[in-house]
Amino acid sequence: MDALSHLRSWLFPQYCKLCSQSLPMGAQLCQHCCATFSTFTEPDLLVRADIQRLFPLRYVDHLVALQWYRPPVSTWLKQYKYAHQLHYQVAVSQLLQQHLHTLSCADNWQWPDSIVPIPLAHPRLVWRGFNQCVLLWQQAVPQGLFVANALARPLSTKQQAKLGARSRRKNLANAFTVKRRVQGMHIAIVDDVMTTGATVDSAARKLKEAGAKEVSAWVVCLTAK
C-alpha cells in the first residue's frame, strides 16, 4: 500500500457493513461475511416448484438469484438505487461475486456466452443518471463476458413498480430490441430485483426471437408474494 492509500485509510477508515471489522480501502464487506452470507444454494432456481409458481417464466431457461428481497440487501439496493449511495453497490457486488464463485464450483455449472444488463429507457436513464444493473453486475462477473449494449429499450414504458402482474407483461410486450448477434448463444440477462418476472421474460423473448439458444435470468433478489 502506498503512502496516499495509507493516508486515505487513516482519514476515512472502512468497516464491514455486517460485522464492523476494519477493512482495506475499497471493500465494504469482510471475506468471512461474504463467504458465510445466507444465499440460495441451487445453481438453477427453476428446479424449485415454489419458484416456478411465483415466477411463471415462459422464455427463461435458467434462474440465478442471491436471496429473497429482504434486509440487509433490500435496504442496500434502495439506498444505492434511489439515494445514489454507491458504497452499497460495492457491498452487493461483493456478495454477487462470491455467490457466483460458489455456484461455478458445481458440476453442472456453465458460464454463458454473454452477460447483458436490462437496459433503461433513455428518459429514465437521464433522470437517474446511471443504470444500476450495469454497476452491480459488471464488477461481479468475469471480464469479457459482460456486454453492456446488447439490449436496447427504445420505448419509454410506464414504471413497473406501479403495475400489477398482468399489466407489467402488457407494458413490456415490445419494450426491448436486440442490438448484438446472439444466434446459437447462451445469454444471461442481469437485473436487480425480480417481482413478477415480466421484465426478464420480455427481454428473453426478444433474445430467443433473435436466435439465442438459451437465456438465463440472473437477479440479485426475488420478491416473495
Accessible surface in RSA format (square Angstrom, percent):
REM  Atomic radii and reference values for relative SASA: ProtOr
REM  Chains: A
REM  Algorithm: Lee & Richards
REM  Probe-radius: 1.40
REM  Slices: 20
REM RES _ NUM      All-atoms   Total-Side   Main-Chain    Non-polar    All polar
REM                ABS   REL    ABS   REL    ABS   REL    ABS   REL    ABS   REL
RES MET A   1   136.15  70.5  55.68  36.8  80.48 191.6  68.58  58.3  67.57  89.5
RES ASP A   2    91.22  63.9  76.27  75.9  14.95  35.3  45.61 107.3  45.62  45.5
RES ALA A   3    85.12  78.3  68.50 105.7  16.62  37.8  73.59 103.6  11.54  30.6
RES LEU A   4   117.85  65.6 111.59  79.8   6.27  15.8 115.05  80.8   2.80   7.5
RES SER A   5    31.73  26.8  31.36  41.8   0.38   0.9   6.11  13.0  25.62  35.9
RES HIS A   6   107.25  58.6 102.30  71.1   4.95  12.7  67.41  69.5  39.84  46.4
RES LEU A   7    88.86  49.5  84.61  60.5   4.24  10.7  88.57  62.2   0.29   0.8
RES ARG A   8   117.13  49.2 117.13  59.7   0.00   0.0  21.05  28.8  96.08  58.2
RES SER A   9    32.19  27.2  25.54  34.1   6.65  15.3  25.94  55.2   6.25   8.8
RES TRP A  10   192.52  77.3 171.24  82.9  21.28  50.0 148.44  79.1  44.09  71.5
RES LEU A  11    91.76  51.1  68.79  49.2  22.97  57.7  71.70  50.4  20.06  54.0
RES PHE A  12   127.22  63.6 123.35  76.4   3.86  10.1 127.22  77.1   0.00   0.0
RES PRO A  13    69.23  50.5  51.40  46.9  17.83  64.8  54.07  44.6  15.16  94.2
RES GLN A  14    38.37  21.5  35.17  25.7   3.20   7.6   2.01   4.3  36.36  27.6
RES TYR A  15   117.27  54.8 106.83  60.8  10.45  27.2  74.52  56.0  42.75  52.7
RES CYS A  16     3.84   2.9   0.00   0.0   3.84   9.0   0.00   0.0   3.84   4.1
RES LYS A  17    67.88  33.1  33.18  20.4  34.70  82.6  19.04  17.1  48.84  52.0
RES LEU A  18    69.82  38.9  34.06  24.4  35.76  89.9  36.45  25.6  33.37  89.8
RES CYS A  19    64.49  48.8  34.46  38.4  30.03  70.6  36.62  92.8  27.87  30.1
RES SER A  20    83.07  70.2  70.07  93.5  13.00  29.9  32.01  68.2  51.06  71.5
RES GLN A  21   101.06  56.5  91.97  67.2   9.08  21.6  35.00  74.5  66.06  50.1
RES SER A  22    78.63  66.4  63.40  84.6  15.24  35.1  35.68  76.0  42.95  60.2
RES LEU A  23    18.51  10.3   6.08   4.4  12.43  31.2   8.61   6.0   9.90  26.6
RES PRO A  24    82.35  60.0  74.73  68.1   7.62  27.7  81.60  67.4   0.74   4.6
RES MET A  25    53.43  27.7  30.42  20.1  23.01  54.8  30.29  25.8  23.14  30.7
RES GLY A  26    53.79  66.3   0.00   N/A  53.79  66.3  41.19 113.0  12.61  28.2
RES ALA A  27    22.88  21.0  18.65  28.8   4.23   9.6  21.73  30.6   1.14   3.0
RES GLN A  28    15.15   8.5  15.01  11.0   0.13   0.3   0.13   0.3  15.01  11.4
RES LEU A  29     3.48   1.9   0.00   0.0   3.48   8.7   0.00   0.0   3.48   9.4
RES CYS A  30     5.74   4.3   3.64   4.1   2.10   4.9   5.09  12.9   0.66   0.7
RES GLN A  31   164.33  91.9 154.44 112.9   9.88  23.5  61.07 130.0 103.26  78.3
RES HIS A  32   128.27  70.1 119.40  83.0   8.87  22.7  81.08  83.6  47.19  54.9
RES CYS A  33    13.63  10.3  11.06  12.3   2.57   6.0   2.23   5.6  11.40  12.3
RES CYS A  34    13.59  10.3   9.19  10.3   4.40  10.3   4.68  11.8   8.92   9.6
RES ALA A  35    66.93  61.5  37.80  58.3  29.13  66.3  37.80  53.2  29.13  77.2
RES THR A  36    87.79  62.4  57.25  58.0  30.55  72.8  54.15  72.7  33.64  50.9
RES PHE A  37    32.37  16.2  15.28   9.5  17.10  44.5  21.17  12.8  11.21  32.1
RES SER A  38    73.09  61.8  61.19  81.7  11.89  27.4  44.44  94.6  28.64  40.1
RES THR A  39    42.37  30.1  22.02  22.3  20.35  48.5  10.23  13.7  32.14  48.6
RES PHE A  40    17.28   8.6  11.60   7.2   5.67  14.8  15.31   9.3   1.97   5.6
RES THR A  41   111.10  79.0  91.52  92.8  19.58  46.7  73.50  98.7  37.60  56.8
RES GLU A  42    46.38  26.6  42.98  32.5   3.40   8.1  21.77  42.1  24.62  20.1
RES PRO A  43    36.02  26.3  32.10  29.3   3.92  14.3  32.10  26.5   3.92  24.4
RES ASP A  44    30.14  21.1  28.84  28.7   1.30   3.1  16.52  38.9  13.63  13.6
RES LEU A  45     0.18   0.1   0.18   0.1   0.00   0.0   0.18   0.1   0.00   0.0
RES LEU A  46    30.16  16.8  24.33  17.4   5.83  14.7  24.67  17.3   5.49  14.8
RES VAL A  47   107.00  70.4  75.44  68.3  31.55  76.0  81.56  70.9  25.44  69.0
RES ARG A  48    61.87  26.0  57.38  29.2   4.50  10.7  23.53  32.2  38.34  23.2
RES ALA A  49    60.46  55.6  52.74  81.4   7.72  17.6  53.93  75.9   6.53  17.3
RES ASP A  50    47.68  33.4  44.75  44.5   2.92   6.9  28.33  66.7  19.35  19.3
RES ILE A  51     0.00   0.0   0.00   0.0   0.00   0.0   0.00   0.0   0.00   0.0
RES GLN A  52    90.11  50.4  82.95  60.6   7.16  17.0  22.49  47.9  67.62  51.3
RES ARG A  53   179.27  75.3 149.85  76.4  29.41  70.0  79.51 108.7  99.76  60.5
RES LEU A  54    36.91  20.6  35.49  25.4   1.42   3.6  36.91  25.9   0.00   0.0
RES PHE A  55     1.16   0.6   0.00   0.0   1.16   3.0   0.00   0.0   1.16   3.3
RES PRO A  56    78.27  57.0  67.66  61.7  10.62  38.6  76.36  63.0   1.91  11.9
RES LEU A  57    26.56  14.8   0.62   0.4  25.94  65.2   0.76   0.5  25.80  69.4
RES ARG A  58   189.74  79.7 153.26  78.1  36.49  86.9  55.55  75.9 134.20  81.3
RES TYR A  59    57.39  26.8  56.18  32.0   1.21   3.2  43.27  32.5  14.12  17.4
RES VAL A  60     9.86   6.5   0.00   0.0   9.86  23.8   0.07   0.1   9.79  26.5
RES ASP A  61    54.78  38.4  37.68  37.5  17.10  40.4  12.41  29.2  42.38  42.3
RES HIS A  62    57.58  31.5  57.58  40.0   0.00   0.0  49.51  51.0   8.07   9.4
RES LEU A  63     0.00   0.0   0.00   0.0   0.00   0.0   0.00   0.0   0.00   0.0
RES VAL A  64     3.94   2.6   3.94   3.6   0.00   0.0   3.94   3.4   0.00   0.0
RES ALA A  65     1.34   1.2   0.00   0.0   1.34   3.0   0.13   0.2   1.21   3.2
RES LEU A  66     0.74   0.4   0.17   0.1   0.56   1.4   0.17   0.1   0.56   1.5
RES GLN A  67     6.01   3.4   5.42   4.0   0.59   1.4   2.78   5.9   3.23   2.5
RES TRP A  68    55.03  22.1  55.02  26.6   0.01   0.0  36.63  19.5  18.40  29.9
RES TYR A  69    69.84  32.6  47.94  27.3  21.90  57.0  35.08  26.4  34.76  42.9
RES ARG A  70    96.67  40.6  94.78  48.3   1.89   4.5  37.94  51.9  58.73  35.6
RES PRO A  71    97.34  70.9  82.96  75.6  14.37  52.3  82.96  68.5  14.37  89.3
RES PRO A  72    43.05  31.4  41.34  37.7   1.71   6.2  43.05  35.5   0.00   0.0
RES VAL A  73     0.00   0.0   0.00   0.0   0.00   0.0   0.00   0.0   0.00   0.0
RES SER A  74     8.59   7.3   8.59  11.5   0.00   0.0   2.76   5.9   5.83   8.2
RES THR A  75    64.28  45.7  63.02  63.9   1.26   3.0  47.32  63.6  16.97  25.6
RES TRP A  76    14.59   5.9  14.59   7.1   0.00   0.0   1.98   1.1  12.61  20.5
RES LEU A  77     6.37   3.5   6.22   4.5   0.15   0.4   6.37   4.5   0.00   0.0
RES LYS A  78   106.21  51.8 103.63  63.6   2.58   6.2  50.77  45.7  55.44  59.1
RES GLN A  79    60.12  33.6  60.00  43.9   0.12   0.3   5.54  11.8  54.58  41.4
RES TYR A  80     0.42   0.2   0.42   0.2   0.00   0.0   0.42   0.3   0.00   0.0
RES LYS A  81    39.58  19.3  38.29  23.5   1.29   3.1   7.97   7.2  31.60  33.7
RES TYR A  82   124.37  58.1  93.66  53.3  30.71  79.9  74.61  56.1  49.76  61.3
RES ALA A  83    52.50  48.3  26.52  40.9  25.99  59.1  35.32  49.7  17.18  45.5
RES HIS A  84    94.85  51.8  79.84  55.5  15.01  38.4  46.23  47.6  48.62  56.6
RES GLN A  85    63.85  35.7  59.61  43.6   4.24  10.1  20.77  44.2  43.08  32.7
RES LEU A  86    90.42  50.4  86.80  62.1   3.62   9.1  86.95  61.1   3.47   9.3
RES HIS A  87    67.90  37.1  61.87  43.0   6.03  15.4  52.63  54.2  15.27  17.8
RES TYR A  88    43.32  20.2  43.32  24.6   0.00   0.0   3.51   2.6  39.81  49.1
RES GLN A  89     7.35   4.1   7.35   5.4   0.00   0.0   0.00   0.0   7.35   5.6
RES VAL A  90    38.07  25.1  37.97  34.4   0.10   0.2  37.97  33.0   0.10   0.3
RES ALA A  91     0.00   0.0   0.00   0.0   0.00   0.0   0.00   0.0   0.00   0.0
RES VAL A  92     0.02   0.0   0.02   0.0   0.00   0.0   0.02   0.0   0.00   0.0
RES SER A  93     4.39   3.7   3.56   4.8   0.82   1.9   3.89   8.3   0.50   0.7
RES GLN A  94    42.47  23.8  37.68  27.5   4.80  11.4  22.37  47.6  20.11  15.3
RES LEU A  95     2.45   1.4   1.21   0.9   1.24   3.1   1.21   0.8   1.24   3.3
RES LEU A  96     1.67   0.9   1.67   1.2   0.00   0.0   1.67   1.2   0.00   0.0
RES GLN A  97    99.96  55.9  98.19  71.8   1.77   4.2  20.35  43.3  79.61  60.4
RES GLN A  98    56.57  31.6  53.55  39.1   3.02   7.2  10.94  23.3  45.63  34.6
RES HIS A  99     8.71   4.8   5.49   3.8   3.22   8.2   6.03   6.2   2.68   3.1
RES LEU A 100     2.71   1.5   2.71   1.9   0.00   0.0   2.71   1.9   0.00   0.0
RES HIS A 101   112.82  61.7 108.29  75.3   4.53  11.6  68.58  70.7  44.24  51.5
RES THR A 102    79.35  56.4  70.79  71.8   8.56  20.4  61.91  83.2  17.45  26.4
RES LEU A 103     5.49   3.1   3.94   2.8   1.55   3.9   5.49   3.9   0.00   0.0
RES SER A 104    34.59  29.2  15.34  20.5  19.25  44.4   4.39   9.4  30.20  42.3
RES CYS A 105    92.24  69.8  60.28  67.2  31.96  75.1  34.45  87.3  57.79  62.3
RES ALA A 106    34.32  31.6  17.81  27.5  16.52  37.6  27.64  38.9   6.68  17.7
RES ASP A 107   156.73 109.8 116.50 116.0  40.23  95.1  44.31 104.3 112.42 112.1
RES ASN A 108   117.41  81.0  86.70  83.8  30.71  73.9  45.64 109.8  71.77  69.4
RES TRP A 109    33.87  13.6  14.07   6.8  19.80  46.5  15.78   8.4  18.09  29.3
RES GLN A 110   138.23  77.3 123.90  90.5  14.33  34.1  38.21  81.3 100.02  75.9
RES TRP A 111    93.75  37.6  71.60  34.7  22.15  52.0  54.60  29.1  39.15  63.5
RES PRO A 112     3.91   2.8   0.05   0.0   3.86  14.0   0.17   0.1   3.73  23.2
RES ASP A 113    77.05  54.0  59.23  59.0  17.82  42.1  13.13  30.9  63.92  63.7
RES SER A 114    13.40  11.3  13.40  17.9   0.00   0.0   2.89   6.2  10.51  14.7
RES ILE A 115     0.00   0.0   0.00   0.0   0.00   0.0   0.00   0.0   0.00   0.0
RES VAL A 116     0.30   0.2   0.30   0.3   0.00   0.0   0.30   0.3   0.00   0.0
RES PRO A 117     2.16   1.6   1.46   1.3   0.70   2.5   1.46   1.2   0.70   4.3
RES ILE A 118     6.25   3.6   5.66   4.2   0.59   1.4   5.66   4.1   0.59   1.6
RES PRO A 119    15.56  11.3  13.99  12.8   1.58   5.7  15.56  12.8   0.00   0.0
RES LEU A 120    25.44  14.2  12.66   9.1  12.79  32.1  12.76   9.0  12.68  34.1
RES ALA A 121     5.13   4.7   3.87   6.0   1.26   2.9   3.88   5.5   1.25   3.3
RES HIS A 122   129.00  70.5 122.87  85.4   6.13  15.7  90.54  93.3  38.46  44.8
RES PRO A 123    78.16  57.0  66.66  60.8  11.50  41.8  72.94  60.2   5.22  32.5
RES ARG A 124    58.57  24.6  53.64  27.3   4.93  11.7  16.78  22.9  41.79  25.3
RES LEU A 125    66.12  36.8  65.10  46.6   1.02   2.6  65.10  45.7   1.02   2.7
RES VAL A 126    99.42  65.4  77.71  70.4  21.71  52.3  83.97  73.0  15.45  41.9
RES TRP A 127   187.63  75.3 157.33  76.2  30.30  71.1 135.00  72.0  52.63  85.4
RES ARG A 128    16.48   6.9  12.63   6.4   3.85   9.2   4.02   5.5  12.46   7.6
RES GLY A 129    59.31  73.1   0.00   N/A  59.31  73.1  28.15  77.3  31.16  69.8
RES PHE A 130    31.47  15.7  26.46  16.4   5.01  13.0  31.47  19.1   0.00   0.0
RES ASN A 131    21.16  14.6  15.93  15.4   5.23  12.6   8.56  20.6  12.60  12.2
RES GLN A 132     8.91   5.0   8.91   6.5   0.00   0.0   1.11   2.4   7.81   5.9
RES CYS A 133     1.47   1.1   1.47   1.6   0.00   0.0   0.00   0.0   1.47   1.6
RES VAL A 134    30.70  20.2  30.70  27.8   0.00   0.0  30.70  26.7   0.00   0.0
RES LEU A 135    55.76  31.1  55.46  39.7   0.30   0.8  55.76  39.2   0.00   0.0
RES LEU A 136     0.05   0.0   0.05   0.0   0.00   0.0   0.05   0.0   0.00   0.0
RES TRP A 137     1.39   0.6   1.39   0.7   0.00   0.0   1.39   0.7   0.00   0.0
RES GLN A 138    90.21  50.4  77.62  56.7  12.59  30.0  18.56  39.5  71.65  54.3
RES GLN A 139   100.95  56.4  78.84  57.6  22.11  52.6  38.85  82.7  62.10  47.1
RES ALA A 140     5.57   5.1   0.00   0.0   5.57  12.7   0.49   0.7   5.08  13.5
RES VAL A 141    12.74   8.4   0.54   0.5  12.20  29.4   2.25   2.0  10.49  28.5
RES PRO A 142    53.74  39.2  40.83  37.2  12.92  46.9  52.82  43.6   0.92   5.7
RES GLN A 143   183.77 102.8 151.15 110.5  32.63  77.7  59.94 127.6 123.83  93.9
RES GLY A 144    76.76  94.7   0.00   N/A  76.76  94.7  40.57 111.3  36.19  81.1
RES LEU A 145    37.44  20.9  36.95  26.4   0.49   1.2  37.44  26.3   0.00   0.0
RES PHE A 146    30.72  15.4   8.95   5.5  21.77  56.7   8.95   5.4  21.77  62.3
RES VAL A 147    28.49  18.7  25.38  23.0   3.11   7.5  28.49  24.8   0.00   0.0
RES ALA A 148    53.50  49.2  36.37  56.1  17.14  39.0  36.37  51.2  17.14  45.4
RES ASN A 149    87.12  60.1  82.79  80.0   4.33  10.4  35.92  86.5  51.20  49.5
RES ALA A 150     2.69   2.5   2.69   4.2   0.00   0.0   2.69   3.8   0.00   0.0
RES LEU A 151     6.15   3.4   0.00   0.0   6.15  15.5   0.00   0.0   6.15  16.6
RES ALA A 152    28.32  26.0  25.36  39.1   2.96   6.7  28.32  39.9   0.00   0.0
RES ARG A 153    21.65   9.1  12.01   6.1   9.64  22.9   0.66   0.9  20.99  12.7
RES PRO A 154    88.28  64.3  46.15  42.1  42.12 153.1  59.09  48.8  29.18 181.4
RES LEU A 155    94.20  52.5  92.78  66.4   1.42   3.6  94.20  66.2   0.00   0.0
RES SER A 156    76.93  65.0  43.15  57.6  33.78  77.8  23.53  50.1  53.40  74.8
RES THR A 157    20.58  14.6   8.76   8.9  11.81  28.2  13.86  18.6   6.72  10.2
RES LYS A 158   147.32  71.9 137.89  84.6   9.44  22.5  90.40  81.4  56.92  60.6
RES GLN A 159    71.63  40.1  65.89  48.2   5.74  13.7  14.00  29.8  57.63  43.7
RES GLN A 160    22.33  12.5  20.87  15.3   1.46   3.5  20.62  43.9   1.71   1.3
RES ALA A 161    75.21  69.1  45.34  70.0  29.87  67.9  47.64  67.1  27.56  73.0
RES LYS A 162   166.63  81.3 130.30  79.9  36.33  86.5  88.00  79.2  78.63  83.8
RES LEU A 163    40.37  22.5  26.99  19.3  13.39  33.6  31.89  22.4   8.48  22.8
RES GLY A 164    46.68  57.6   0.00   N/A  46.68  57.6  37.41 102.7   9.27  20.8
RES ALA A 165    51.34  47.2  42.31  65.3   9.03  20.5  42.41  59.7   8.93  23.7
RES ARG A 166   212.52  89.2 202.63 103.3   9.89  23.6  83.75 114.5 128.77  78.0
RES SER A 167    53.70  45.4  48.26  64.4   5.43  12.5  12.25  26.1  41.45  58.1
RES ARG A 168    27.84  11.7  27.84  14.2   0.00   0.0   0.04   0.0  27.81  16.9
RES ARG A 169    78.80  33.1  69.91  35.6   8.89  21.2  52.00  71.1  26.80  16.2
RES LYS A 170   173.46  84.6 155.80  95.6  17.66  42.0 104.51  94.1  68.96  73.5
RES ASN A 171    30.27  20.9  12.57  12.1  17.70  42.6  12.04  29.0  18.23  17.6
RES LEU A 172     0.00   0.0   0.00   0.0   0.00   0.0   0.00   0.0   0.00   0.0
RES ALA A 173    40.69  37.4  33.30  51.4   7.39  16.8  38.58  54.3   2.11   5.6
RES ASN A 174    96.71  66.7  86.53  83.6  10.18  24.5  22.31  53.7  74.40  71.9
RES ALA A 175     0.71   0.7   0.00   0.0   0.71   1.6   0.31   0.4   0.40   1.1
RES PHE A 176     2.34   1.2   0.00   0.0   2.34   6.1   0.00   0.0   2.34   6.7
RES THR A 177    56.13  39.9  52.94  53.7   3.19   7.6  53.26  71.5   2.87   4.3
RES VAL A 178    37.91  24.9   8.38   7.6  29.53  71.2   8.38   7.3  29.53  80.1
RES LYS A 179   131.79  64.3 100.93  61.9  30.86  73.5  50.58  45.5  81.21  86.5
RES ARG A 180   121.10  50.8 109.85  56.0  11.25  26.8  33.75  46.1  87.35  52.9
RES ARG A 181   172.38  72.4 149.18  76.0  23.20  55.2  70.53  96.4 101.85  61.7
RES VAL A 182     3.24   2.1   2.80   2.5   0.44   1.1   2.80   2.4   0.44   1.2
RES GLN A 183    95.47  53.4  89.90  65.7   5.58  13.3  38.56  82.1  56.92  43.2
RES GLY A 184    54.05  66.7   0.00   N/A  54.05  66.7  29.83  81.9  24.22  54.2
RES MET A 185    41.04  21.3  40.88  27.1   0.17   0.4  36.07  30.7   4.97   6.6
RES HIS A 186    26.73  14.6  25.23  17.5   1.50   3.8  21.72  22.4   5.01   5.8
RES ILE A 187     1.16   0.7   1.16   0.9   0.00   0.0   1.16   0.8   0.00   0.0
RES ALA A 188     0.01   0.0   0.01   0.0   0.00   0.0   0.01   0.0   0.00   0.0
RES ILE A 189     0.00   0.0   0.00   0.0   0.00   0.0   0.00   0.0   0.00   0.0
RES VAL A 190     0.00   0.0   0.00   0.0   0.00   0.0   0.00   0.0   0.00   0.0
RES ASP A 191    13.61   9.5  13.61  13.5   0.00   0.0   0.12   0.3  13.49  13.5
RES ASP A 192     6.63   4.6   6.63   6.6   0.00   0.0   0.12   0.3   6.51   6.5
RES VAL A 193    36.70  24.1  22.77  20.6  13.92  33.5  22.77  19.8  13.92  37.8
RES MET A 194     5.79   3.0   1.51   1.0   4.28  10.2   5.79   4.9   0.00   0.0
RES THR A 195    45.20  32.1  41.33  41.9   3.87   9.2  24.43  32.8  20.76  31.4
RES THR A 196    11.87   8.4  10.47  10.6   1.40   3.3   9.53  12.8   2.34   3.5
RES GLY A 197     3.76   4.6   0.00   N/A   3.76   4.6   1.78   4.9   1.97   4.4
RES ALA A 198     2.74   2.5   0.43   0.7   2.31   5.3   0.43   0.6   2.31   6.1
RES THR A 199    23.84  17.0  22.72  23.0   1.12   2.7  11.43  15.4  12.41  18.8
RES VAL A 200     2.73   1.8   2.73   2.5   0.00   0.0   2.73   2.4   0.00   0.0
RES ASP A 201     3.82   2.7   3.44   3.4   0.38   0.9   1.87   4.4   1.95   1.9
RES SER A 202    14.15  12.0   7.25   9.7   6.90  15.9  12.10  25.8   2.05   2.9
RES ALA A 203     0.00   0.0   0.00   0.0   0.00   0.0   0.00   0.0   0.00   0.0
RES ALA A 204     0.00   0.0   0.00   0.0   0.00   0.0   0.00   0.0   0.00   0.0
RES ARG A 205    95.68  40.2  95.64  48.8   0.04   0.1   8.01  11.0  87.67  53.1
RES LYS A 206    44.43  21.7  42.54  26.1   1.89   4.5  11.54  10.4  32.89  35.0
RES LEU A 207     0.02   0.0   0.02   0.0   0.00   0.0   0.02   0.0   0.00   0.0
RES LYS A 208    61.85  30.2  46.56  28.6  15.29  36.4  28.29  25.5  33.56  35.8
RES GLU A 209   109.08  62.6  68.56  51.9  40.52  96.5  49.98  96.7  59.10  48.3
RES ALA A 210    35.13  32.3  17.61  27.2  17.52  39.9  29.96  42.2   5.17  13.7
RES GLY A 211    31.95  39.4   0.00   N/A  31.95  39.4  23.42  64.3   8.52  19.1
RES ALA A 212     7.39   6.8   0.00   0.0   7.39  16.8   0.00   0.0   7.39  19.6
RES LYS A 213   150.22  73.3 126.29  77.5  23.93  57.0  76.66  69.0  73.56  78.4
RES GLU A 214    50.59  29.0  50.59  38.3   0.00   0.0  15.33  29.7  35.25  28.8
RES VAL A 215     0.00   0.0   0.00   0.0   0.00   0.0   0.00   0.0   0.00   0.0
RES SER A 216     2.49   2.1   2.49   3.3   0.00   0.0   0.25   0.5   2.24   3.1
RES ALA A 217     0.00   0.0   0.00   0.0   0.00   0.0   0.00   0.0   0.00   0.0
RES TRP A 218     5.19   2.1   5.19   2.5   0.00   0.0   2.44   1.3   2.75   4.5
RES VAL A 219     0.38   0.3   0.11   0.1   0.27   0.7   0.11   0.1   0.27   0.7
RES VAL A 220     0.00   0.0   0.00   0.0   0.00   0.0   0.00   0.0   0.00   0.0
RES CYS A 221     0.00   0.0   0.00   0.0   0.00   0.0   0.00   0.0   0.00   0.0
RES LEU A 222     0.00   0.0   0.00   0.0   0.00   0.0   0.00   0.0   0.00   0.0
RES THR A 223    32.97  23.4  32.88  33.3   0.09   0.2  31.14  41.8   1.83   2.8
RES ALA A 224    64.18  59.0  41.04  63.3  23.14  52.6  41.04  57.8  23.14  61.3
RES LYS A 225   147.74  72.1  76.59  47.0  71.15 169.4  93.43  84.1  54.31  57.9
END  Absolute sums over single chains surface
CHAIN  1 A    11679.1       9316.7       2362.4       6446.3       5232.8
END  Absolute sums over all chains
TOTAL         11679.1       9316.7       2362.4       6446.3       5232.8
